[in-house]
Amino acid sequence: MPFLRRDFLRQTADGFGGLALAYLLNREGLAASPPSQNPLGAKTPHTAAKATSVIQIFCPGGLSHVDTWDYKPELDRRHGEPFDAELGKQTFAGVAGNYARSFWKFRQHGDCGRWLSDLFPRLASHVDDMSFLYSMQSKSALHGPAMFMANSGFIRPGFPSMGAWVTYGLGSESDNLPAFVVLPDPRGLPPGGLANWSAGFLPALHQGTTIEAAAGRPPIADLFPPADRAVPADAEREGLSFLRMLNSTHAASRSDSLLEARITAYELAARLQLSAPEAVDLASESVATLKPYELDDPDVGSFGRQCLLARRFVERGVRFVQIFCGAENTSSKKIRPNWDSHEDIVRDHGYWGRILDTGASALLADLKHRGLLESTLVICTSEFGRQPFMQGSQKGRDHNPGVFTAWMAGGGIQGGTSYGTSDDLGLKAAENPCYSYDLHATALHLLGLNHEKLTFYHNGIQRRLTDVHGHVIHEILA
């Protein structure tokens, strides 16, 4: 009977504890064969890049633009008036109620005079570094499809996420960490789950690598074996050499990106045993650096840790880091586990607003202090906005794909600027409507990638992140 590769992997599953040592021996030329060439090595961009890495903060659930970033004086004047009854029938989750002004007062901030609500007192001090896109739209009012569109440009799953496209186009500047890192909310995965950072039809090695952000837990599950199952270094080296031979023989007659990704993953696992624990170890951070992230706060601390880890990852050459501020939707909790504030927007946005405000402001300040903001593009978005009227008799707002706000900072962005507008009530996009295609095209441009040239042939079509749409928003570029 042939000795199958999967049998070998099963029998040696407990022996991967010495991968790090084997990697070191390989690196020093002491192992039987050299390590494989890194398929995620850095690549040359199409044009000169202003940003070399991206940190995307995603707020799942639908962040209310009219309560946060988009000041609407007309909504103040119309407060309490009933919304059009016929139009109200088109809402996502019920009949529309009365118009309602923001539940937080708006004030002007910075030299640019940008209006922000009091929900974000700390981020307000960074408006001169931020650019706001007030006319974002989505093609779906459903969380899953809208999440997919915001991440991949398509409302259906199965298409590559932005992070996968970026690593496909640029590779990584780190040999010892994943090119694309995802830090989910410790409460769970976002709506749509793993599909939000899928590689789709791109080679599977471009899929995002999920890192555990919670303190006191291993960054990657099962990265290290139990101590009682350690394997001697000599035996580990011989086993890995044999495994490499089997992998090479098996792959020679096949063209399978999943197989290549798995081989690459095993080799990366060896390096991660050395690099991942160091990357998530905050012991070297100063008290002054840690304090703004409020890591000890029971509500704010977990997101603050996600933001701090994001800075540490880009500092170590990771190309794309995606942070989720919120988890999968449910109404069974006292407070919604994301921004989907149907029942009580003061309760839910009040809770999540403090979390986002603390972590994101600390991240921007930290990046700027270290000189990393110039080369790191920070993006903050949601899948859609919320309505300017109340949801029936409830104290929350319904979904609004007609308009929402995203912001960008660093990495070639001209701070203190804005693009597009919503209408007077914040119901729909008015001036310069834009979609995820335009945000993606702009981000790729700042990374030195032409969104029309970054393509992959699949099922008879040269696919791209922006489909057949998208334009670079030059108005917000430095």
N, C-alpha and C positions, 0 to 999 in steps of 0.2 A: 504494500500500500504506500502511495506517495505521502511524504511528510508535509502536510499543508502548512502554509504560512500562519493561518489563524491558530492551528494547533501549537505552533512554536510560540506565538504571542501569548496564548493562554497559559502554557507551561512556564513561561518566563515572566508572567505578569508581576510577580512579587520581586523580580530582580531589577526593576528600574530605579531602585534607590541609588545606584552608583552611576547614573547617567551623567551627572555633573563631573565626576572624576574622569569618566571616559571622554567627555568633551574636552576637558583640560589636556588629557594625554594626546588627543587628536590634534589639538591646537598647537602642541609642542612637537608634533611629528613623531610621537612615540607609539601611536596605535598602528594597527595593521594596515589601515587605508585612510586616506584623507577624508575630511568631512565633505558632504555635498556642498556644491556652490549654492549660496543663499539666493533663492528665487525672488526674494523680496528686497534685494539690494537696491540702493538708491538709483533712480533714473534721472536723466536730463529732462527738464520741462520743455514745453514748446517755446516759451519766451521767458525773459527774466522774471523771477518771482519776487513778490513783496512779502509773502508769507511762506513759511516752511512747514507749518503745522496748524491744525485746527482743533479747537475745543468747542463742541456743540452742546449747549444746555437745552434739553428738550423738556417742556412742561406739558405732559399728557393730560388730557381731559378737556382742554379748551379754556385757556386763560382769557378773562374778560378784558378786552382792550379799553372799553369805556370806563373801567374802574382802575386802570393802571397807567397806560402810556398815552392814551388818545383823548385829549381834553375836548369836551363838547359843550360849550356854553348854551347852545340851543336845547340840549337835553335838560339842562337846569331849568330853562324857561318852560319846557313842556312837561315837567315832572308832574305826575298824577293824571295826565290826560290819557284817555283810552287809546290804544293802538287800533289801527284800521281792522275791523272785524273780519273782512274777507281775507286780507293779507295774513291775518293772524292764524287762519286755518292751515297755512302752509308751514307752520313751525314744526320742529322735529318732535317734540314731546308733549304737545298739548296746546290748548287755546291761549293766545297771547293776552296778557293783562295790560296794565297801565305803563306808560313811559316812567322810567325811574332814573334820576340823576345818579352820578357816582356815589357810592357809599363812603368814599374817602375824598377829602378836599384836594383839589389840584393847586399846585404852586409852580412858579417859574424858578429855574435853577441854572447855575453856571453862566459863563459869558455868553453862551448861545441863547439863553433865555428859554430853554426847553421846559415844557409843562410836564410834570410828573405828579402822580397822586401821592398822598401821604402814606400809602401802603409801602413805599420804597424810600425811606429816609436816607439810607446809606448809599443806594445806587444813585440817588439824586446828586451826590457829590461827584459822580463820574460822567455826567451827561456830555461834558466837553470832549470825552473820548469815544462817545457812542454815536451811532447813526441809526435812525429809526425808519423802518419801512412801514408806513401807515396804511398801505393799500393792498396788503396781502390777501389772497383769496384761496379757497379750496374748492374742489369739484365734488366733495362729499360732505354730508352732515353726520356721517357715521364715524365713530372713533377709529375703528380698524382701518377702513379704506383711506380716511384722511391722514392717519399716521403713516400709512404706506406711501401716500403721495408726497408728504412732507419729507420723507426719508429717501424715496427712490424715484419720485416723479410720476409714479403710476398708482392708481387706486387699487390695483390688484396685487396680491403677493406674488413672489417669484422673480422680481426684478432686483438688480443689485442696488444696495444702499449707497448713499453718497460716500461713506467711509470706504466701502469696497472699491468704488470707482477711483477715489483718490489714491489708494494704495496700488491699484492696478496701473495708474498713470505715473506714479512717482516712486513707488517702493517705500522703503523705510531707511531712516538714518541710523537705526539701531540694529545690531546683529543679535542682541541678547534679549530683546523684548518684542512683543507682537507689534506689527505696523499699525493695527487698528484695535484699540482697546475700548471696551464698553463697561461702564460702571452703572448698573441698574440701581434703582432705589432699593434699599434694604428691605422694604415692605413687599417687594415682588417685582415681576416683570411688567412692562407697560402693556397697554392694549395692543394686540397683534403679536406680542411675544417676540421670539427670536427672529421672526421675519423682518423686524425693523433694522437689523444689522446683517442681513443675509448677503451673500455674494451672488445670489441669483444664478445666472448663466455664466458669470465670470469664473475663472478657476477658483476652486473652493478655498484655497489658501488665503483669499482676500476677505473672507468672512471675519467679522469682528470677534475678538476673544474676550469673553466675559471674565471680569476680575471681581472678586469679592471685596467690597469696600468696607464691610463692617469690621470694626476693631476686634482684635483677638481671634480672628478666624483666618485660616490659610487663604492666600490670595487666589489660588486655583485648587479645586478639589482634587484629592488623590495625587498631588504633585510629588509627595514624599511617601515612601512605604512605611509601615510600622517598624519600629526599632528592632523588634525581634525577628524581622525577615530580611535583614541586611545581607548583601552578597559581597564576598571578597572582591577587591578591585581587579585582580587578575582574571577571575571568572567572569566578572562583569565586562571587562574589556574584550575577552574572547567571545562572549555571547553577543555583544553589540557588533563585533566584526562579522560574525556569522549572520546576524540579522540584516546587516547592511548588504551582504552578499545575496541573501534571499530576496530582499527588497529590489535590488538591482536586476536580478534575474527575472523576477515576477513582472517588473515594470517594463522590461525591454520589449516584450511582445504586446504591450497594451498602451493605449493612450487614454488615460483616465485621470481627470483632474482631482477626483476624490481620493484616489490612491496617492497621487503626488502630494496632495494636501496632508494626508495622514502621515506619510513619510516625513514631510517637512515638520509636521506637528511633533513627531517623536524627537526629531533632532532639536527643535526649539525647546521641547520640554527639558532636555539636558541643560540647555543654557539658562532656562527659567529657574532651575533649581538654585542657580547662583544669583540671578538678577532680580527675580520677582520678590523674594523676601526683602532684599535691600531697597527696592523701589517703594515698597509699602511701609517700610519701617520709618516712623516719624521721629525717632529718638534724636536724630541729628538736627532737627528743626529748632530754631531758637524760640524762646518764650514770646518774643515780640512778633514772630511770624505766626505762631499758633493762635495767639489771643483773638485776632479778628474772626477766625473761623468758628470760634465758640464750640470746640469739639466736645466739651463736657455737658453742653446743654442737651437735655433729653429729646427735644424736638428738632432743634437746629443742627445738632452735632453731626448726625449722619450725613447730611448733605454737605456740611462744611468739610467733612473728611473726603467726600467725593471730589469736591473742588480742589482741595489741597493735593490729592493724589493725581488729579489731572495735570496740575502744574508740574509735579514731579515726573510724570510720564513724558510730557513734551520736553522737559529739561533733559531727559535721557534719550531723546531722539525718536519717540513714538510720533507717527505722522498724524493720526486722527484719534481723538478721544471723544467719546460720546457719553454724556452724563444725563441721567433721567431724574427729574425732580417730580416724583410721583410714580405710582404703580398702577396696576390694573384696576379698572373701575368696579366699585361695588357700593351699594347704598346701605349695607348692613352694619357699617361702622358708625360710631358716634360722629366722627369727622370723615368726610370722603378721603380716600387714600390718593386722590389726585385733584386736579383743578375743576372737575366736572360739577359745578355748583348749581344744581337744579333746585335743591330745597332751601338752602340758606347760604347766600353768597358772602355775607359778613362773617359767618362762622368759618366757612371753608377757605375763602380767599384770605381772610384774616390770618388763618393758621399757615397756609402755604406761602403767603406773601412775606412773612417774616423769615421763613426758611430760605426762599430764593434771594431775598434782599441781603441777608447776612452772608451766605456762601458766595454769591456772584460778585458782590462788592469786594469781599476779601480776595477773591481770585483776581479781579482786575487790578487791585492795588498791589498784590503780590507780584503779578506778572510785570507790571510797570516798574516796580522797585528793582527787579532783577534784570531789567532791560529785555525781557522776553515778549512784552506786548507788541513790539514792533514787528516781530517775526511770527507771532501767534494770532491767528484769526479766531475771535470768539464770536459765536453765533448763539442767540437765544430766541427760541421760537416755540409755538404751540401748533396743534394741527388745525385749529380754527378759533374763532372768537366766540363772543356771546352776545345775545340780543340787547338792544337798548331799552327793552321793556321787561316787565316781570313775567314769570311763567305762571299765568293764571293768577290764583290767589296765593301762591307760594312766595317765599322770600328769596327765590333764586332766579337765574336767567337761563334761557334755553340756548341750544347750539346756534351758532351763526357762521356758516361758511362764506357768507357774502363779503366779509372783511375781517381782518385781524391785524395785529402789529407784531413785527419781529424786529430785533435790533442786532447790530454787528459792531464790533470794536476791534482795534488793533490791526495788525497784518495788512496795512495799506489802506485802511478805512480813514476817511476824513471825519474826525470827530466833530460833534456839534451840528451835523447835517441831518437832513431827512429826505425822504422820497415818497411821493404820492400822498393822497389824502382819502379819508372816508367822507361820506356825505355829512350833512350838518348834525345828524342824529347818531352816526356811527352804525347805520344799518347795512350799508353797502359801500364798496370801493367807489370812489368818484374820479379823482385825478390820478392818471398813470396806474391803472390796475395792474397788479403783477401776481404771479404764481410762484410756486417752488422752483419752476424752471429758471426764473430770473435770479432768484437768490442763489441757486446752484451755479448758474453760469457766472455770476459775479464772484462767488467763492473760488471756483476753478480758475478764473482769470487771475485772481490774486495769488494763487499757487503756481502760476505760470502755465496753466493748461487751457487750451482752446476747447470750449465745450462742444464745438462742432467737429473737432478732429479727434477727440477722445472717444473712440468707438470700439465696438466688439461685434464681430459677425456672428449672428445667431438666428437660426431658422430662416435663412434667406434675407435677413435685414441687417444692415449696419446699425446696431442699437447704440444709444448714448443716454447719459443720465437725463438730459433735457428733452428726450424724444425728438420731436420736430419743432420745438418751441425754444423760447428763452433768449434773452438779450442781457448783456452786461450793463449793470446800472452804473454808468460812469459818473453820475451826479454825486455819488457818495464816496468816490475814491479820492485818495490824497494825491 
